[in-house]
């Protein structure tokens, strides 16, 4: 698995669209799945600094077969432990409530 996050056409690399307010990359596990993170108040936040790109909060692609869960901090991938089905359901419910409260 890759632990870097660079701007090129390889896994773990980002394409940032200010127009559409999204950041897109291939899943960092190497499975090839496309990950789209909406950069909106009720979505992810992207920061760029000298040490690199950071996306917050973590990226949990729990609907993918790989069920990857990681953070991108300072252009580095930091892996999270696997989540149980119960933990996944709790997170999905919290995210749903957060979106409803925002919109």
C-alpha positions, 0 to 999 in steps of 0.5 A, spaced: 500 500 500 502 506 498 503 511 504 504 518 499 499 522 496 502 526 490 499 530 484 499 525 479 495 519 475 497 514 480 493 511 486 493 515 492 493 521 488 488 527 488 485 531 483 482 537 486 476 541 483 475 548 486 469 549 481 465 542 483 468 543 490 471 536 490 477 532 491 478 525 487 483 520 488 484 512 487 483 508 493 489 508 497 489 501 498 490 500 491 484 496 489 483 502 484 476 504 486 475 512 485 474 516 491 470 522 491 470 527 497 465 533 497 469 539 499 463 543 503 461 545 509 457 538 511 463 534 507 470 534 507 475 540 508 482 540 504 488 544 507 494 545 503 501 547 507 508 546 506 508 539 508 502 537 503 495 536 503 490 534 508 483 532 508 479 532 514 475 528 517 478 521 515 476 517 509 472 511 510 470 507 504 466 502 507 461 500 502 467 498 497 469 491 498 476 493 501 473 497 506 478 502 507 479 507 512 484 512 512 486 519 513 490 523 509 495 528 513 501 532 510 500 528 503 501 522 507 496 516 508 495 514 515 491 507 516 485 506 521 483 500 524 478 496 520 471 497 523 465 492 525 459 492 522 456 496 528 461 501 528 460 502 520 452 503 522 453 508 527 458 512 523 453 512 517 447 514 522 451 520 525 453 522 518 446 522 515 444 526 521 449 531 520 447 532 513 440 533 515 442 538 520 446 542 515 441 542 509 
